[in-house]
Amino acid sequence: MSLDNRVLRDRISVRCSSVLRAAFLAALAIPFLSLLFVGDLYAQVEKATLSGTVMDASGAVIVDAKIQAKNVNTNVTYSGSTDGQGRYVLPEMQVGTYEVSAQKAGFQEMVQTGLVLSVGARPILDFKLPVGRAEQVIGRSFSIS
């Protein structure tokens, strides 16, 4: 066997072992990565996301209003605040029935009860806060899911 044939055989051998090594690592990685993604998908399915906008009586947005959503069965509370456009998002909430409040200094607090969040729900709950003292609370009951 000539020197050129031996060099060619060695190069082919190295390439084959590299390809086999890569295939073996991929075969190990694919099931592991699938478990990670399936776990994330499962966790998202059992949750809900609540969002909306907080405005004053004239329709102007209220920045930095405090939003609280309390699960009436478990007493777990999710909190957030509005952004520069008056919007809020409370992600990853457990399904259940909620009491949701919005408040900001200089406005009356508004509480909405009976909000039912189901699996995968993404309801929009807007608030219109009248001007007044924060001690004044306006309540409203409803059911959306």
VEXDREN-2710 file (C-alpha; in Angstrom, 1 decimal):
% VEXDREN-2710
k/r/px/py/pz
1/MET/0.0/0.0/0.0
2/SER/1.4/3.3/-1.0
3/LEU/1.9/6.3/1.3
4/ASP/-0.9/8.2/-0.5
5/ASN/-3.4/5.4/0.1
6/ARG/-2.5/5.2/3.8
7/VAL/-3.0/9.0/4.2
8/LEU/-6.3/8.8/2.4
9/ARG/-7.5/5.9/4.5
10/ASP/-6.5/7.7/7.7
11/ARG/-8.4/10.9/6.7
12/ILE/-11.5/8.8/5.9
13/SER/-11.2/7.1/9.2
14/VAL/-11.0/10.4/11.1
15/ARG/-14.0/11.8/9.2
16/CYS/-16.1/8.7/9.9
17/SER/-15.3/8.8/13.6
18/SER/-16.2/12.5/13.7
19/VAL/-19.5/11.9/12.0
20/LEU/-20.3/8.9/14.3
21/ARG/-19.4/11.0/17.4
22/ALA/-21.7/13.8/16.3
23/ALA/-24.5/11.4/15.5
24/PHE/-24.1/9.7/18.9
25/LEU/-24.2/13.1/20.8
26/ALA/-27.3/14.1/18.8
27/ALA/-29.0/10.9/19.7
28/LEU/-28.4/11.6/23.4
29/ALA/-29.3/15.2/23.2
30/ILE/-32.6/14.9/21.4
31/PRO/-34.6/13.0/24.1
32/PHE/-33.2/15.2/26.8
33/LEU/-34.2/18.5/25.0
34/SER/-37.6/17.0/24.2
35/LEU/-38.2/16.5/27.9
36/LEU/-37.3/20.1/28.6
37/PHE/-39.7/21.5/26.0
38/VAL/-42.6/19.2/26.9
39/GLY/-42.2/20.2/30.6
40/ASP/-42.5/23.9/29.6
41/LEU/-45.5/23.3/27.4
42/TYR/-47.3/21.3/30.2
43/ALA/-46.6/24.1/32.7
44/GLN/-48.1/26.8/30.3
45/VAL/-51.3/24.8/29.6
46/GLU/-52.4/24.9/33.2
47/LYS/-52.0/28.7/33.5
48/ALA/-53.9/31.8/32.4
49/THR/-52.8/35.4/31.7
50/LEU/-54.8/38.4/32.7
51/SER/-54.2/41.8/31.0
52/GLY/-55.9/45.1/30.4
53/THR/-55.8/48.9/30.6
54/VAL/-56.4/51.3/33.4
55/MET/-58.0/54.6/32.5
56/ASP/-59.6/57.6/34.3
57/ALA/-63.2/58.6/33.7
58/SER/-62.3/60.6/30.7
59/GLY/-60.4/57.7/29.0
60/ALA/-56.9/58.9/29.7
61/VAL/-54.5/56.1/30.7
62/ILE/-53.3/55.9/34.2
63/VAL/-49.6/55.1/34.5
64/ASP/-48.2/53.1/37.5
65/ALA/-51.6/52.0/38.8
66/LYS/-51.4/49.0/41.1
67/ILE/-53.2/45.8/40.0
68/GLN/-53.8/42.9/42.4
69/ALA/-55.6/39.6/41.6
70/LYS/-56.4/37.4/44.5
71/ASN/-57.5/33.8/44.0
72/VAL/-60.5/33.5/46.3
73/ASN/-60.0/29.8/46.9
74/THR/-56.3/29.8/47.7
75/ASN/-55.6/33.4/48.7
76/VAL/-52.6/33.5/46.3
77/THR/-52.2/37.1/45.1
78/TYR/-50.6/38.2/41.8
79/SER/-49.5/41.8/41.6
80/GLY/-48.4/44.2/38.9
81/SER/-48.6/47.8/37.7
82/THR/-49.5/49.6/34.5
83/ASP/-46.8/50.8/32.1
84/GLY/-46.5/54.1/30.2
85/GLN/-49.6/53.2/28.1
86/GLY/-51.7/52.2/31.1
87/ARG/-51.4/48.5/30.3
88/TYR/-50.8/45.7/32.7
89/VAL/-50.1/41.9/32.3
90/LEU/-50.4/39.3/35.0
91/PRO/-48.9/36.1/33.4
92/GLU/-48.7/32.6/34.7
93/MET/-51.8/32.7/36.9
94/GLN/-53.3/29.5/38.3
95/VAL/-56.8/28.8/37.1
96/GLY/-59.6/29.7/39.5
97/THR/-61.9/32.5/40.6
98/TYR/-60.3/35.9/41.3
99/GLU/-61.0/39.2/42.9
100/VAL/-59.1/41.9/40.9
101/SER/-58.4/45.4/42.1
102/ALA/-56.9/48.5/40.5
103/GLN/-55.8/51.6/42.5
104/LYS/-53.8/54.7/42.2
105/ALA/-53.4/57.7/44.5
106/GLY/-56.0/60.4/43.7
107/PHE/-58.5/57.8/42.3
108/GLN/-61.1/55.5/43.8
109/GLU/-60.1/51.9/44.0
110/MET/-62.1/49.6/41.8
111/VAL/-62.6/45.9/42.7
112/GLN/-64.0/43.4/40.3
113/THR/-65.1/40.0/41.8
114/GLY/-66.1/36.7/40.2
115/LEU/-63.4/36.6/37.5
116/VAL/-63.1/33.0/36.5
117/LEU/-59.8/32.0/34.8
118/SER/-59.8/28.7/32.9
119/VAL/-57.0/26.8/31.4
120/GLY/-55.1/28.8/28.8
121/ALA/-57.5/31.8/29.2
122/ARG/-56.3/35.3/28.2
123/PRO/-59.1/37.6/29.2
124/ILE/-58.8/41.4/29.0
125/LEU/-60.1/43.3/32.0
126/ASP/-60.1/47.1/31.7
127/PHE/-60.6/49.5/34.6
128/LYS/-62.0/53.0/34.6
129/LEU/-61.1/54.7/37.9
130/PRO/-63.2/57.7/39.0
131/VAL/-61.4/60.6/40.6
132/GLY/-61.7/60.4/44.4
133/ARG/-60.1/59.3/47.6
134/ALA/-58.4/55.9/47.6
135/GLU/-60.5/54.9/50.6
136/GLN/-63.6/54.8/48.4
137/VAL/-64.0/51.4/46.8
138/ILE/-66.2/50.6/43.8
139/GLY/-67.1/47.0/43.5
140/ARG/-68.5/45.1/40.5
141/SER/-69.3/41.4/40.1
142/PHE/-69.1/39.5/36.8
143/SER/-67.9/36.3/35.3
144/ILE/-65.7/35.9/32.2
145/SER/-63.6/33.0/31.2
END
